[in-house]
């Protein structure tokens, strides 16, 4: 929140309040009046910044994706595949733990998204999948991993990451992001077998 810019501060205040209300009640069951009460402002003030509840949700989701991307850092810049996987998993786990309300909105309430927002979210997902496929392709070219179907590997990796939001947000799972990332990365890179296989 920018204290030097009251307009931005008020906008951030509304968004923070909406995140709290959406997280507690779900998008469909939340009212603008409740968001105003949470923010400590009049309902009319919200409409000075957002035309309606859907636009408020859209802005929250766009901001949350920017925050999520920032939490992952520059994982494609330098380093081995193991380094990148470690950074990606650690960033994802830390984001989910530090932003439980946002995470709940992103993954639990996706069924309420309108078509425009759904298309936007699908585009972001496709960009991330392309990003991962290229990361795996680079690792294959460098000889870090054996040739595999990068699309399938990307789906598996996405499934691993997405499987953590519910235990963390709904089940209150607390993990040390660094330690857990290292263990998960080792499982991906080296498997869980105690014997050396031929493939």
Residue, then its C-alpha position, 0 to 999 in steps of 0.5 A: x500500500x502506497x501511503x504517499x498516494x491516498x488514491x492507491x492506498x484506498x484502492x489497496x484497502x478495498x482490495x485487501x478487504x475484498x480478499x478477506x470477504x471473498x476468502x471467508x464467504x466465497x465470491x457469490x455469497x459476498x456483498x459489496x456492503x460487506x467489503x465496505x464494512x471490512x474496509x471501513x469505508x462507505x459502499x459508494x467509495x468502492x464504486x469510485x474504484x471498481x464498477x462492480x464485484x466482478x471487476x474487483x475480483x478481476x483486479x485481485x486475480x491479476x494482482x495475485x498472479x503478479x505477486x505469484x510470479x514475483x515469488x518464483x523469481x527469475x527461475x529461468x535465468x541460469x542454474x541447473x534444472x535442479x536449481x530451477x525446480x528448487x526455486x520454483x517449488x520453494x516459491x510456490x510453497x512460500x506463496x501459498x503459506x504467506x497468502x492463504x486468502x489469495x490462494x483460496x480465491x485463486x484455486x477454490x473459487x475458480x468456478x465463478x469466473x466469467x468467460x473473459x476472466x476464464x480466458x485470461x486465466x487460461x492464457x496465463x496457464x498456457x504461458x506457464x506451461x510453455x515456460x516449463x516445457x522450454x525449461x525441460x527442453x533446455x535441461x534435456x539438451x544439456x544432458x541433465x535429464x534423459x529425453x522425455x515427453x516435455x508436455x507430460x512432464x510439464x503436466x506432472x510438474x503442474x499437478x505437483x505444485x497445485x496439489x499443495x494449495x488445499x493441504x496448506x490453505x484448507x488443512x493448515x499444513x505448515x512446512x519449511x518451504x526450503x526443506x520441503x522444496x529440496x525433498x520434492x525436487x529430489x523425488x522428481x529428479x532421483x525418484x523414490x526407489x532405493x535401488x538403481x534401475x536401468x531406465 
